[in-house]
Every structure is written in C-alpha cells, then in structure tokens.
Amino acid sequence: MGEQIDAIVDRAAAAFEQWRDLPVDRRAHVLSRAAELLRERKEELAASVTREMGKLIGEARAEVDLAAAIFDYYADRGPGFLRPHPIDVDDGAAEIVNEPVGVLLGIEPWNFPLYQVARFTAPNLLVGNVVLLEHSSSCAQTALGIEKLLADAGATEGVYSNLFLHVSDVERVVAHPAVQGTALTGSEAAGASLAEISGRHLKKCVLELGGSDPFVVLDADDLDSTLDAAAAGRLGNTGQSCVAAKRFIVPDTVYDTFVDGLTRRFSDLVAGDPSDADTTLGPLSSEGAAQTLLEQIDDAVGKGATVTVGGARPDERGPDGAGAFVDATVLTDVTPQMRAFEEELFGPVAVVYRVADDDDDEAVTLANSTRFGLGGTVFGSDTGRARAVADRIRSGMVWINHPTSTEPELPFGGVKSSGFGRELGDLGLFEFVNRKLIRTVPAGTGTAPAGTG
C-alpha cells in the first residue's frame, strides 16, 4: 500500500511540473469544460450522491449546479485575480506575482461530495497546483465520477487524483516532499489530527470544521417569512450541514409564535425515499449518525428539555421500514448541562432559546456561547440594527435576512473551533499560492539595507 501511495504522489509531482507551466487561460479552459460536463452529467452525478449519502434528489441536482458555478467562477474571474500586483516604490519597480506551490492533499466529507471538492479543487487547479483528493469512503462512486469528469475535461494524468487512504496512511502523504499543503472539511478531531501532522512537517493547512450557528430573530415583522427561512436553514441536506442554522435565539414576545410556527413546519415533512421527488425529509448518512443524534435528543429530554415535535424515529422509514431516519425535531428549554447546548447537532434538530425583548446584548452573548464560530444569521426589519448585531457575532460569516449559505464569490470559513483559512471567492484562490515579491532596483544603486536576515 505504501508503495502505491508513493507512486500516486510521485505521479502528481511530475504532473505539477507540466501543469504549472501551462498558460493560465489553458487551465481556465479545463475548468470551463469541467463546468459543462457537470451540467451534462447532472442526473448521473445527482443520482450517485443520493444513492451514497441520502441527499434529497432535488438538493443533489442543486449541488451539481453549485459545483459547476464554482468551476465557472474561477475559470472566468480567476485569471484576473492572479495578475501581478504592482507596489508603489520610490525607485525602480516592485510587484507581487502569484505562483503555485505544488501538490496539495484535500480531505473532504460525505455531506456535500461535489460542492466540497469543487471549492477546493477549482481555485487550486487554476493557480497551477495539482490535487490529491481523499474522499469519504461512503462516496466512492461519486469520487470516481469526479476524477473521470476532470480527466475528460482535459486535466492530464496526475493533475487530479483520488486517494483512498486508511487514516494511518495520511501522514505518509503529508510527509512527501512534493506535498506542500493540506485542507480538510470535517470534524474537530479530524482537523486537529491533520493540523498536528501538517505542522510537524511544516505544511500549510486550511480547516473547515463544525458549526453550531446561531439564528437571531430581532422582531416579529414578517414572521412567516422568517419562519420559512428558519426551517429551510435548519433542514437543508436533512440538517447535515456545518453552516445549518442550529440555535434559534428569539425575543420573548415572538417566542411562542415562533416555536408554534417552526413546529408546524417540521410536522409537515414527509420521510421517505430520497430519490422520490415527493419526499421532504431524507435519511441521515448512516445508522451511526442517527443513533448519535437520538442520544443527544434523549440526553436533553432526560435533563428537562421539551420536545414540541419529533424526538424519535419516523413511523415510515423508507422501503421496508429501513433507513437512518430521525424525526424533524424542535427542542426548547435547553440548558448548559445538556449535550444539545454545546455539541453540534448534525441532523434535523432545532433548538429554540428565549431572550428578553429588545435585549441585543443577551442575544449576542447567547449567540457567542459556543466554541464554534463558522456562520450565523440575523433577521430583523431594521437592517442597521441587524448589522450591529452581526458585527458582534464571533464567526467567519454572518448573513442578514437570509439563512447562512454559500456562493462562489463569497469567502467561506470560520474561527475558533470551526477552523481557519478561507475557501471560495478571491481569498480562497490565495491560500496555497506563493505570493512572491519581485523587486527591481536601478543598476548601480543597490545596497543591502541594515538589519536584513
């Protein structure tokens, strides 16, 4: 196994020497073609995602579209971002040029098996880096589909390669001299492990880890629309999203109406086969994931939390009663003694908290009372007030009057235990780039300044 891994990395290193020297427009053309092929193969890829991790088929198709949009974004905008940046100096010239660094290892999860790969791969291939991708073992067919798609788009052998690794093999890859950076989207434990290994081998690391995102409601204006957004923000991908709204912070005068409205929306969901367009509540990714979520719910209830809807397994759990389903659940009266207060709930479970009316300080304190800091949402008719609250939430992203989401041009990432670094947007293009200074001094005037190392 070790020799096979070394051979794949060596092949990537050889490919890098060719790929980096291509004009950026040639690399951009490969990305554009990848976007076209994603759209052409939408039904095939969406079906693969639904089959492997249980995503509702409509959401799987939307994920294909999002991945294609990311490839298009970097193909269209990336070459402009990579142009040299001149620096104003007193004499001569200075500029920053952007150079690729080498082979990168990406470790990506099962919950968005196309989107996560696109947001890591597209910018780095454009820069001139090459990618080794360790995908979740539960999404092997989708992983093979992505590799073939990129090859068909014109990425030559070694430019993008799947790696199917045991955990014990990761360090062998990171330690390889050709590997210059690592990125992971996943759990805190996995992120800490990769960061430790990367640090030991002096390789840069970007991490996007868990989230327990607050959804702060400031007033009752247009509450139906706010409730629709709350339900959508919590239930997308059956709640299996790091940036899903998970903790709803609601003022006292709105609280009862909000809980009733969210309970009603959750009650209307229909569990079933995720490939059936009429299904509105899909399964979780595995039976283990379902059991973990049920244990978190049971812990909260056992310590005094209230369940207004759900809290168990659906009566109908797909064909023949099978499937890793958990009822869409609303919890109230959650306290710091409960796992649901601190842990990420990775599934269709919403926790609603009551705060005093017009007390933004209390709302912000509760929003920040977590070790996570990925995303957040603020809903309010006074956008100035909402912006002031957003400024005080300690997270990498806050959306106002829209559930936390993602778009190709918007940098994505968190702080605290949610990780570090950014993907997407122009910031995501420069995480694994040598931003090299070129300084030209007129001939005959150069002297070494005092204090240089």
C-alpha beads as a LAMMPS data file, in Angstrom:
LAMMPS data file: protein, C-alpha beads

453 atoms
452 bonds

1 atom types
1 bond types

-500.0 500.0 xlo xhi
-500.0 500.0 ylo yhi
-500.0 500.0 zlo zhi

Masses

1 110.0

Atoms # bond

1 1 1 0.000 0.000 0.000
2 1 1 2.775 2.428 0.909
3 1 1 4.491 1.967 -2.455
4 1 1 1.192 2.548 -4.272
5 1 1 0.656 5.786 -2.339
6 1 1 4.177 6.971 -3.126
7 1 1 3.654 6.207 -6.808
8 1 1 0.458 8.293 -6.927
9 1 1 2.142 11.230 -5.190
10 1 1 5.195 10.950 -7.444
11 1 1 2.900 10.974 -10.476
12 1 1 1.207 14.130 -9.142
13 1 1 4.601 15.768 -8.578
14 1 1 5.597 15.052 -12.180
15 1 1 2.255 16.384 -13.422
16 1 1 2.771 19.592 -11.435
17 1 1 5.907 20.462 -13.403
18 1 1 3.876 20.352 -16.617
19 1 1 0.621 21.838 -15.310
20 1 1 2.204 24.864 -13.635
21 1 1 3.843 25.949 -16.907
22 1 1 0.615 25.998 -18.898
23 1 1 -0.763 29.474 -19.568
24 1 1 -3.454 30.292 -17.033
25 1 1 -6.009 30.582 -19.837
26 1 1 -5.364 26.933 -20.740
27 1 1 -6.011 25.872 -17.159
28 1 1 -9.119 28.056 -17.089
29 1 1 -10.391 26.269 -20.202
30 1 1 -10.179 22.938 -18.356
31 1 1 -12.272 24.414 -15.542
32 1 1 -14.848 25.721 -18.020
33 1 1 -15.098 22.320 -19.629
34 1 1 -15.481 20.703 -16.202
35 1 1 -18.439 23.002 -15.534
36 1 1 -20.017 21.976 -18.847
37 1 1 -19.557 18.288 -18.079
38 1 1 -21.052 18.690 -14.612
39 1 1 -24.207 20.070 -16.178
40 1 1 -24.256 17.427 -18.906
41 1 1 -23.896 14.656 -16.308
42 1 1 -26.192 16.230 -13.727
43 1 1 -28.669 13.363 -13.479
44 1 1 -25.957 10.717 -13.236
45 1 1 -23.987 12.589 -10.564
46 1 1 -27.058 13.625 -8.576
47 1 1 -28.292 10.041 -8.507
48 1 1 -24.885 8.923 -7.254
49 1 1 -24.952 11.462 -4.411
50 1 1 -28.489 10.480 -3.412
51 1 1 -27.681 6.790 -3.507
52 1 1 -24.476 7.096 -1.475
53 1 1 -25.388 9.589 1.260
54 1 1 -29.163 10.002 1.095
55 1 1 -29.453 13.605 -0.083
56 1 1 -32.879 14.519 -1.455
57 1 1 -32.686 14.258 -5.232
58 1 1 -33.680 17.893 -5.794
59 1 1 -30.930 19.038 -3.440
60 1 1 -28.443 16.728 -5.157
61 1 1 -29.226 18.321 -8.513
62 1 1 -28.781 21.773 -6.949
63 1 1 -25.395 20.674 -5.599
64 1 1 -24.273 19.722 -9.114
65 1 1 -25.302 23.188 -10.315
66 1 1 -23.401 24.849 -7.460
67 1 1 -20.245 22.855 -8.196
68 1 1 -20.495 23.859 -11.863
69 1 1 -20.924 27.518 -10.875
70 1 1 -17.733 27.335 -8.788
71 1 1 -15.724 25.978 -11.707
72 1 1 -17.178 28.677 -13.952
73 1 1 -16.403 31.414 -11.423
74 1 1 -12.717 30.574 -11.214
75 1 1 -12.436 29.994 -14.952
76 1 1 -13.944 33.423 -15.643
77 1 1 -12.629 35.541 -12.766
78 1 1 -9.543 33.704 -11.549
79 1 1 -7.064 34.773 -14.261
80 1 1 -7.763 38.416 -13.406
81 1 1 -7.237 37.805 -9.694
82 1 1 -3.861 36.190 -10.444
83 1 1 -2.380 39.102 -12.375
84 1 1 0.777 40.566 -10.806
85 1 1 0.112 43.259 -8.225
86 1 1 2.385 46.321 -8.523
87 1 1 3.700 48.033 -5.390
88 1 1 4.461 51.753 -5.370
89 1 1 8.177 52.259 -4.581
90 1 1 10.486 55.283 -4.693
91 1 1 12.751 53.908 -7.407
92 1 1 12.700 51.012 -9.823
93 1 1 9.781 48.604 -9.608
94 1 1 8.202 46.051 -7.291
95 1 1 5.363 43.632 -7.755
96 1 1 3.783 40.559 -6.227
97 1 1 3.490 37.595 -8.563
98 1 1 1.335 34.590 -7.753
99 1 1 2.947 31.191 -8.193
100 1 1 1.641 27.677 -7.443
101 1 1 3.310 25.767 -4.641
102 1 1 2.958 22.110 -5.687
103 1 1 0.933 19.065 -4.739
104 1 1 -1.984 19.553 -2.324
105 1 1 -3.880 16.988 -0.268
106 1 1 -7.599 17.608 0.257
107 1 1 -9.630 15.503 2.687
108 1 1 -13.329 16.027 2.017
109 1 1 -16.522 14.738 3.686
110 1 1 -19.633 12.916 2.542
111 1 1 -22.271 15.584 3.175
112 1 1 -21.545 17.677 0.047
113 1 1 -19.458 15.300 -2.053
114 1 1 -19.437 17.532 -5.154
115 1 1 -19.533 21.054 -3.714
116 1 1 -16.751 20.472 -1.178
117 1 1 -14.481 19.021 -3.866
118 1 1 -15.236 21.890 -6.270
119 1 1 -14.473 24.648 -3.786
120 1 1 -11.048 23.127 -3.000
121 1 1 -10.148 21.876 -6.460
122 1 1 -11.243 24.643 -8.841
123 1 1 -9.135 27.513 -7.456
124 1 1 -6.081 25.361 -6.896
125 1 1 -6.091 23.846 -10.361
126 1 1 -6.423 27.325 -11.821
127 1 1 -3.423 28.573 -9.826
128 1 1 -1.344 25.692 -11.198
129 1 1 -1.292 23.406 -8.177
130 1 1 -2.279 19.758 -8.529
131 1 1 -4.682 17.926 -6.234
132 1 1 -4.763 14.628 -4.372
133 1 1 -8.285 14.074 -3.061
134 1 1 -9.131 11.752 -0.193
135 1 1 -12.903 11.441 -0.276
136 1 1 -15.201 9.827 2.248
137 1 1 -15.349 6.072 1.791
138 1 1 -19.148 6.301 1.700
139 1 1 -18.985 8.339 -1.519
140 1 1 -16.536 6.257 -3.546
141 1 1 -18.703 6.137 -6.689
142 1 1 -19.124 9.907 -6.669
143 1 1 -15.377 10.311 -6.131
144 1 1 -14.645 8.156 -9.169
145 1 1 -17.160 10.174 -11.183
146 1 1 -15.401 13.447 -10.329
147 1 1 -11.979 12.074 -11.234
148 1 1 -13.234 10.867 -14.618
149 1 1 -15.030 14.142 -15.264
150 1 1 -11.870 16.195 -14.700
151 1 1 -9.845 13.859 -16.895
152 1 1 -12.467 14.213 -19.624
153 1 1 -12.288 18.000 -19.171
154 1 1 -8.574 17.957 -20.021
155 1 1 -6.783 17.608 -16.687
156 1 1 -3.857 15.406 -17.682
157 1 1 -2.804 12.337 -15.703
158 1 1 -1.751 13.231 -12.179
159 1 1 -3.300 16.709 -12.107
160 1 1 -6.266 15.406 -10.087
161 1 1 -6.090 12.000 -8.407
162 1 1 -8.283 10.165 -5.952
163 1 1 -6.624 8.667 -2.909
164 1 1 -8.425 6.005 -0.920
165 1 1 -6.468 6.051 2.316
166 1 1 -6.545 4.487 5.739
167 1 1 -6.181 7.092 8.496
168 1 1 -2.748 5.664 9.218
169 1 1 -1.640 6.483 5.652
170 1 1 -2.352 10.218 5.820
171 1 1 0.972 11.145 7.379
172 1 1 2.861 9.288 4.654
173 1 1 1.223 11.566 2.078
174 1 1 1.718 14.770 4.077
175 1 1 5.379 13.945 4.694
176 1 1 6.128 13.517 0.985
177 1 1 8.426 16.378 -0.138
178 1 1 6.193 17.198 -3.114
179 1 1 3.145 17.833 -0.929
180 1 1 3.060 21.491 0.041
181 1 1 -0.322 21.940 1.701
182 1 1 -3.356 20.217 3.146
183 1 1 -7.019 21.053 3.570
184 1 1 -9.817 19.294 5.407
185 1 1 -13.523 19.753 5.892
186 1 1 -14.770 17.560 8.712
187 1 1 -14.854 17.045 12.455
188 1 1 -12.830 18.851 15.096
189 1 1 -10.952 15.640 15.899
190 1 1 -10.017 15.035 12.273
191 1 1 -8.997 18.668 11.852
192 1 1 -6.809 18.642 14.950
193 1 1 -5.104 15.465 13.755
194 1 1 -4.377 16.831 10.272
195 1 1 -3.186 20.166 11.683
196 1 1 -0.782 18.350 14.015
197 1 1 0.622 16.215 11.215
198 1 1 0.859 19.189 8.838
199 1 1 2.578 21.314 11.459
200 1 1 5.119 18.617 12.207
201 1 1 6.067 18.521 8.521
202 1 1 5.849 22.309 8.023
203 1 1 2.994 22.130 5.551
204 1 1 0.307 24.800 5.430
205 1 1 -3.174 23.658 6.454
206 1 1 -6.700 25.023 5.877
207 1 1 -9.516 23.622 8.027
208 1 1 -13.305 23.965 7.886
209 1 1 -14.736 22.147 10.868
210 1 1 -18.011 22.017 12.768
211 1 1 -20.546 24.702 13.477
212 1 1 -23.372 25.486 15.861
213 1 1 -24.674 28.505 14.043
214 1 1 -26.998 30.992 15.742
215 1 1 -30.122 32.310 14.036
216 1 1 -31.006 35.555 15.823
217 1 1 -34.537 36.954 15.439
218 1 1 -34.852 40.626 16.369
219 1 1 -38.565 41.353 15.813
220 1 1 -41.904 39.952 14.679
221 1 1 -42.088 41.776 11.354
222 1 1 -42.913 39.367 8.511
223 1 1 -42.576 36.442 10.901
224 1 1 -43.944 33.920 8.392
225 1 1 -41.056 34.644 6.041
226 1 1 -38.606 34.432 8.925
227 1 1 -40.047 31.053 9.910
228 1 1 -39.805 29.783 6.333
229 1 1 -36.154 30.813 6.302
230 1 1 -35.569 29.238 9.709
231 1 1 -36.977 25.899 8.577
232 1 1 -35.010 25.998 5.326
233 1 1 -31.828 26.987 7.137
234 1 1 -32.136 24.101 9.576
235 1 1 -33.400 21.343 7.277
236 1 1 -31.283 21.695 4.144
237 1 1 -29.418 18.433 3.486
238 1 1 -31.530 16.938 6.316
239 1 1 -29.694 19.238 8.707
240 1 1 -26.324 17.712 7.852
241 1 1 -24.514 20.952 7.146
242 1 1 -21.858 22.716 9.188
243 1 1 -23.488 26.086 8.427
244 1 1 -27.069 25.000 9.048
245 1 1 -28.933 27.242 11.478
246 1 1 -28.961 25.195 14.680
247 1 1 -29.675 27.573 17.585
248 1 1 -32.645 29.919 17.230
249 1 1 -32.493 32.933 19.542
250 1 1 -35.898 34.589 19.761
251 1 1 -37.274 37.547 21.799
252 1 1 -39.893 36.816 24.428
253 1 1 -42.886 38.385 22.666
254 1 1 -42.161 36.406 19.495
255 1 1 -41.096 33.153 21.164
256 1 1 -44.374 31.236 21.462
257 1 1 -45.483 32.112 17.929
258 1 1 -42.060 31.216 16.569
259 1 1 -41.976 27.826 18.313
260 1 1 -45.506 27.037 17.116
261 1 1 -44.668 28.018 13.544
262 1 1 -41.428 26.028 13.436
263 1 1 -43.167 23.019 14.996
264 1 1 -45.890 23.156 12.355
265 1 1 -43.392 23.326 9.506
266 1 1 -41.388 20.407 10.890
267 1 1 -44.600 18.398 11.363
268 1 1 -45.465 18.713 7.686
269 1 1 -42.341 16.900 6.456
270 1 1 -42.652 13.502 4.790
271 1 1 -39.889 10.963 5.387
272 1 1 -39.120 8.501 2.636
273 1 1 -37.000 7.504 -0.324
274 1 1 -34.694 10.471 -1.092
275 1 1 -34.831 9.679 -4.815
276 1 1 -38.605 10.336 -4.755
277 1 1 -39.354 13.976 -5.540
278 1 1 -42.296 13.910 -3.079
279 1 1 -40.024 13.116 -0.098
280 1 1 -39.250 16.151 2.053
281 1 1 -37.259 14.527 4.875
282 1 1 -34.380 12.299 3.847
283 1 1 -32.349 9.865 5.924
284 1 1 -29.130 10.662 7.699
285 1 1 -25.912 9.420 6.157
286 1 1 -25.668 6.313 8.352
287 1 1 -27.339 4.452 11.171
288 1 1 -24.487 5.530 13.419
289 1 1 -25.238 9.184 12.686
290 1 1 -28.913 8.606 13.503
291 1 1 -28.081 6.905 16.795
292 1 1 -25.738 9.734 17.833
293 1 1 -28.416 12.340 17.152
294 1 1 -31.050 10.365 19.079
295 1 1 -28.664 10.082 22.026
296 1 1 -28.219 13.870 22.039
297 1 1 -32.004 14.336 21.988
298 1 1 -32.533 11.768 24.761
299 1 1 -29.866 13.433 26.899
300 1 1 -31.626 16.786 26.591
301 1 1 -35.069 15.364 27.329
302 1 1 -33.730 13.397 30.287
303 1 1 -32.374 16.625 31.764
304 1 1 -35.576 18.610 31.326
305 1 1 -35.749 19.823 27.724
306 1 1 -39.121 19.919 25.955
307 1 1 -39.810 18.290 22.573
308 1 1 -42.546 20.131 20.661
309 1 1 -42.339 17.817 17.648
310 1 1 -40.294 14.752 16.716
311 1 1 -37.672 13.346 19.023
312 1 1 -37.772 9.765 17.713
313 1 1 -37.760 7.681 14.524
314 1 1 -40.450 8.231 11.858
315 1 1 -43.146 5.565 11.659
316 1 1 -42.292 5.096 7.995
317 1 1 -38.560 4.813 7.441
318 1 1 -38.311 4.231 3.746
319 1 1 -38.648 0.947 1.890
320 1 1 -39.377 -1.972 4.253
321 1 1 -39.011 0.318 7.255
322 1 1 -35.272 0.687 6.656
323 1 1 -33.195 3.837 6.620
324 1 1 -31.285 6.063 9.032
325 1 1 -34.201 8.429 9.631
326 1 1 -34.720 10.756 12.596
327 1 1 -37.853 12.851 13.013
328 1 1 -37.508 16.570 12.384
329 1 1 -37.333 17.766 15.990
330 1 1 -37.756 21.052 17.858
331 1 1 -36.236 21.305 21.353
332 1 1 -36.923 24.056 23.879
333 1 1 -35.814 24.634 27.495
334 1 1 -32.274 23.503 26.659
335 1 1 -29.702 24.390 29.345
336 1 1 -25.879 24.341 29.515
337 1 1 -25.960 20.993 31.329
338 1 1 -27.237 19.269 28.182
339 1 1 -25.189 17.969 25.261
340 1 1 -27.524 19.807 22.883
341 1 1 -26.363 23.134 24.314
342 1 1 -22.697 22.677 23.415
343 1 1 -22.431 19.926 20.817
344 1 1 -23.151 20.257 17.119
345 1 1 -26.472 18.588 16.233
346 1 1 -25.805 17.150 12.784
347 1 1 -29.308 16.403 11.650
348 1 1 -32.867 17.809 11.568
349 1 1 -32.973 19.127 15.143
350 1 1 -33.598 22.784 16.041
351 1 1 -33.024 24.284 19.485
352 1 1 -35.023 27.434 20.292
353 1 1 -33.942 29.826 23.057
354 1 1 -35.894 32.695 24.626
355 1 1 -34.262 36.073 25.337
356 1 1 -35.646 39.351 26.642
357 1 1 -37.310 41.735 24.201
358 1 1 -35.014 44.355 22.661
359 1 1 -32.017 42.989 24.564
360 1 1 -29.418 42.642 21.847
361 1 1 -26.697 42.139 24.438
362 1 1 -28.381 38.991 25.749
363 1 1 -28.940 37.688 22.220
364 1 1 -25.310 38.292 21.247
365 1 1 -23.993 36.693 24.443
366 1 1 -26.045 33.556 23.773
367 1 1 -25.038 33.525 20.103
368 1 1 -21.380 33.587 21.130
369 1 1 -21.725 30.987 23.909
370 1 1 -20.195 28.212 21.836
371 1 1 -16.714 27.042 20.971
372 1 1 -17.720 27.138 17.296
373 1 1 -17.600 30.168 15.016
374 1 1 -18.483 29.220 11.451
375 1 1 -21.632 31.043 10.343
376 1 1 -24.574 32.939 11.741
377 1 1 -27.825 34.598 10.730
378 1 1 -29.621 37.725 11.910
379 1 1 -33.222 38.510 10.910
380 1 1 -34.659 41.959 11.542
381 1 1 -36.651 44.657 9.781
382 1 1 -34.130 47.321 10.878
383 1 1 -31.086 46.334 8.822
384 1 1 -28.882 48.829 10.676
385 1 1 -29.672 47.139 13.964
386 1 1 -29.238 43.721 12.364
387 1 1 -25.832 44.778 11.047
388 1 1 -24.793 45.977 14.506
389 1 1 -25.704 42.566 15.928
390 1 1 -23.919 40.786 13.073
391 1 1 -20.757 42.773 13.779
392 1 1 -20.699 41.368 17.323
393 1 1 -21.199 37.701 16.444
394 1 1 -17.857 35.889 16.577
395 1 1 -17.900 33.800 13.440
396 1 1 -16.367 33.698 9.999
397 1 1 -19.617 34.549 8.212
398 1 1 -22.906 36.218 9.095
399 1 1 -25.884 36.568 6.771
400 1 1 -28.586 39.169 7.385
401 1 1 -32.197 38.293 6.497
402 1 1 -31.158 35.059 4.776
403 1 1 -30.030 31.714 6.185
404 1 1 -26.272 31.221 6.057
405 1 1 -25.460 29.871 2.614
406 1 1 -22.686 29.804 0.035
407 1 1 -21.945 31.373 -3.330
408 1 1 -18.809 31.019 -5.470
409 1 1 -17.729 34.618 -4.983
410 1 1 -18.156 34.654 -1.183
411 1 1 -15.226 33.563 1.039
412 1 1 -16.183 30.616 3.243
413 1 1 -14.607 29.675 6.578
414 1 1 -14.686 30.088 10.330
415 1 1 -12.875 30.944 13.543
416 1 1 -12.448 29.327 16.960
417 1 1 -13.055 25.561 16.833
418 1 1 -14.618 25.904 13.387
419 1 1 -11.177 26.097 11.812
420 1 1 -9.057 28.606 9.930
421 1 1 -8.368 29.738 6.398
422 1 1 -10.840 30.555 3.647
423 1 1 -12.208 28.838 0.571
424 1 1 -14.149 30.366 -2.340
425 1 1 -14.054 33.964 -3.510
426 1 1 -10.773 35.703 -4.247
427 1 1 -9.474 34.836 -0.762
428 1 1 -9.839 31.136 -1.490
429 1 1 -7.608 31.495 -4.517
430 1 1 -4.587 32.575 -2.485
431 1 1 -4.443 30.069 0.381
432 1 1 -1.960 27.849 -1.454
433 1 1 -0.073 30.415 -3.532
434 1 1 3.451 31.757 -3.249
435 1 1 2.857 35.489 -3.331
436 1 1 6.389 36.244 -4.431
437 1 1 7.925 39.702 -4.321
438 1 1 9.956 40.781 -7.349
439 1 1 11.889 43.991 -6.646
440 1 1 13.876 45.653 -9.422
441 1 1 16.364 48.310 -8.354
442 1 1 18.082 50.526 -10.962
443 1 1 21.523 49.196 -11.835
444 1 1 24.355 50.537 -9.744
445 1 1 22.148 51.753 -6.850
446 1 1 21.532 48.534 -4.914
447 1 1 22.876 48.155 -1.392
448 1 1 21.800 45.766 1.326
449 1 1 19.618 47.574 3.890
450 1 1 20.674 47.305 7.503
451 1 1 19.027 44.619 9.557
452 1 1 18.142 42.127 6.813
453 1 1 18.477 38.473 7.710

Bonds

1 1 1 2
2 1 2 3
3 1 3 4
4 1 4 5
5 1 5 6
6 1 6 7
7 1 7 8
8 1 8 9
9 1 9 10
10 1 10 11
11 1 11 12
12 1 12 13
13 1 13 14
14 1 14 15
15 1 15 16
16 1 16 17
17 1 17 18
18 1 18 19
19 1 19 20
20 1 20 21
21 1 21 22
22 1 22 23
23 1 23 24
24 1 24 25
25 1 25 26
26 1 26 27
27 1 27 28
28 1 28 29
29 1 29 30
30 1 30 31
31 1 31 32
32 1 32 33
33 1 33 34
34 1 34 35
35 1 35 36
36 1 36 37
37 1 37 38
38 1 38 39
39 1 39 40
40 1 40 41
41 1 41 42
42 1 42 43
43 1 43 44
44 1 44 45
45 1 45 46
46 1 46 47
47 1 47 48
48 1 48 49
49 1 49 50
50 1 50 51
51 1 51 52
52 1 52 53
53 1 53 54
54 1 54 55
55 1 55 56
56 1 56 57
57 1 57 58
58 1 58 59
59 1 59 60
60 1 60 61
61 1 61 62
62 1 62 63
63 1 63 64
64 1 64 65
65 1 65 66
66 1 66 67
67 1 67 68
68 1 68 69
69 1 69 70
70 1 70 71
71 1 71 72
72 1 72 73
73 1 73 74
74 1 74 75
75 1 75 76
76 1 76 77
77 1 77 78
78 1 78 79
79 1 79 80
80 1 80 81
81 1 81 82
82 1 82 83
83 1 83 84
84 1 84 85
85 1 85 86
86 1 86 87
87 1 87 88
88 1 88 89
89 1 89 90
90 1 90 91
91 1 91 92
92 1 92 93
93 1 93 94
94 1 94 95
95 1 95 96
96 1 96 97
97 1 97 98
98 1 98 99
99 1 99 100
100 1 100 101
101 1 101 102
102 1 102 103
103 1 103 104
104 1 104 105
105 1 105 106
106 1 106 107
107 1 107 108
108 1 108 109
109 1 109 110
110 1 110 111
111 1 111 112
112 1 112 113
113 1 113 114
114 1 114 115
115 1 115 116
116 1 116 117
117 1 117 118
118 1 118 119
119 1 119 120
120 1 120 121
121 1 121 122
122 1 122 123
123 1 123 124
124 1 124 125
125 1 125 126
126 1 126 127
127 1 127 128
128 1 128 129
129 1 129 130
130 1 130 131
131 1 131 132
132 1 132 133
133 1 133 134
134 1 134 135
135 1 135 136
136 1 136 137
137 1 137 138
138 1 138 139
139 1 139 140
140 1 140 141
141 1 141 142
142 1 142 143
143 1 143 144
144 1 144 145
145 1 145 146
146 1 146 147
147 1 147 148
148 1 148 149
149 1 149 150
150 1 150 151
151 1 151 152
152 1 152 153
153 1 153 154
154 1 154 155
155 1 155 156
156 1 156 157
157 1 157 158
158 1 158 159
159 1 159 160
160 1 160 161
161 1 161 162
162 1 162 163
163 1 163 164
164 1 164 165
165 1 165 166
166 1 166 167
167 1 167 168
168 1 168 169
169 1 169 170
170 1 170 171
171 1 171 172
172 1 172 173
173 1 173 174
174 1 174 175
175 1 175 176
176 1 176 177
177 1 177 178
178 1 178 179
179 1 179 180
180 1 180 181
181 1 181 182
182 1 182 183
183 1 183 184
184 1 184 185
185 1 185 186
186 1 186 187
187 1 187 188
188 1 188 189
189 1 189 190
190 1 190 191
191 1 191 192
192 1 192 193
193 1 193 194
194 1 194 195
195 1 195 196
196 1 196 197
197 1 197 198
198 1 198 199
199 1 199 200
200 1 200 201
201 1 201 202
202 1 202 203
203 1 203 204
204 1 204 205
205 1 205 206
206 1 206 207
207 1 207 208
208 1 208 209
209 1 209 210
210 1 210 211
211 1 211 212
212 1 212 213
213 1 213 214
214 1 214 215
215 1 215 216
216 1 216 217
217 1 217 218
218 1 218 219
219 1 219 220
220 1 220 221
221 1 221 222
222 1 222 223
223 1 223 224
224 1 224 225
225 1 225 226
226 1 226 227
227 1 227 228
228 1 228 229
229 1 229 230
230 1 230 231
231 1 231 232
232 1 232 233
233 1 233 234
234 1 234 235
235 1 235 236
236 1 236 237
237 1 237 238
238 1 238 239
239 1 239 240
240 1 240 241
241 1 241 242
242 1 242 243
243 1 243 244
244 1 244 245
245 1 245 246
246 1 246 247
247 1 247 248
248 1 248 249
249 1 249 250
250 1 250 251
251 1 251 252
252 1 252 253
253 1 253 254
254 1 254 255
255 1 255 256
256 1 256 257
257 1 257 258
258 1 258 259
259 1 259 260
260 1 260 261
261 1 261 262
262 1 262 263
263 1 263 264
264 1 264 265
265 1 265 266
266 1 266 267
267 1 267 268
268 1 268 269
269 1 269 270
270 1 270 271
271 1 271 272
272 1 272 273
273 1 273 274
274 1 274 275
275 1 275 276
276 1 276 277
277 1 277 278
278 1 278 279
279 1 279 280
280 1 280 281
281 1 281 282
282 1 282 283
283 1 283 284
284 1 284 285
285 1 285 286
286 1 286 287
287 1 287 288
288 1 288 289
289 1 289 290
290 1 290 291
291 1 291 292
292 1 292 293
293 1 293 294
294 1 294 295
295 1 295 296
296 1 296 297
297 1 297 298
298 1 298 299
299 1 299 300
300 1 300 301
301 1 301 302
302 1 302 303
303 1 303 304
304 1 304 305
305 1 305 306
306 1 306 307
307 1 307 308
308 1 308 309
309 1 309 310
310 1 310 311
311 1 311 312
312 1 312 313
313 1 313 314
314 1 314 315
315 1 315 316
316 1 316 317
317 1 317 318
318 1 318 319
319 1 319 320
320 1 320 321
321 1 321 322
322 1 322 323
323 1 323 324
324 1 324 325
325 1 325 326
326 1 326 327
327 1 327 328
328 1 328 329
329 1 329 330
330 1 330 331
331 1 331 332
332 1 332 333
333 1 333 334
334 1 334 335
335 1 335 336
336 1 336 337
337 1 337 338
338 1 338 339
339 1 339 340
340 1 340 341
341 1 341 342
342 1 342 343
343 1 343 344
344 1 344 345
345 1 345 346
346 1 346 347
347 1 347 348
348 1 348 349
349 1 349 350
350 1 350 351
351 1 351 352
352 1 352 353
353 1 353 354
354 1 354 355
355 1 355 356
356 1 356 357
357 1 357 358
358 1 358 359
359 1 359 360
360 1 360 361
361 1 361 362
362 1 362 363
363 1 363 364
364 1 364 365
365 1 365 366
366 1 366 367
367 1 367 368
368 1 368 369
369 1 369 370
370 1 370 371
371 1 371 372
372 1 372 373
373 1 373 374
374 1 374 375
375 1 375 376
376 1 376 377
377 1 377 378
378 1 378 379
379 1 379 380
380 1 380 381
381 1 381 382
382 1 382 383
383 1 383 384
384 1 384 385
385 1 385 386
386 1 386 387
387 1 387 388
388 1 388 389
389 1 389 390
390 1 390 391
391 1 391 392
392 1 392 393
393 1 393 394
394 1 394 395
395 1 395 396
396 1 396 397
397 1 397 398
398 1 398 399
399 1 399 400
400 1 400 401
401 1 401 402
402 1 402 403
403 1 403 404
404 1 404 405
405 1 405 406
406 1 406 407
407 1 407 408
408 1 408 409
409 1 409 410
410 1 410 411
411 1 411 412
412 1 412 413
413 1 413 414
414 1 414 415
415 1 415 416
416 1 416 417
417 1 417 418
418 1 418 419
419 1 419 420
420 1 420 421
421 1 421 422
422 1 422 423
423 1 423 424
424 1 424 425
425 1 425 426
426 1 426 427
427 1 427 428
428 1 428 429
429 1 429 430
430 1 430 431
431 1 431 432
432 1 432 433
433 1 433 434
434 1 434 435
435 1 435 436
436 1 436 437
437 1 437 438
438 1 438 439
439 1 439 440
440 1 440 441
441 1 441 442
442 1 442 443
443 1 443 444
444 1 444 445
445 1 445 446
446 1 446 447
447 1 447 448
448 1 448 449
449 1 449 450
450 1 450 451
451 1 451 452
452 1 452 453
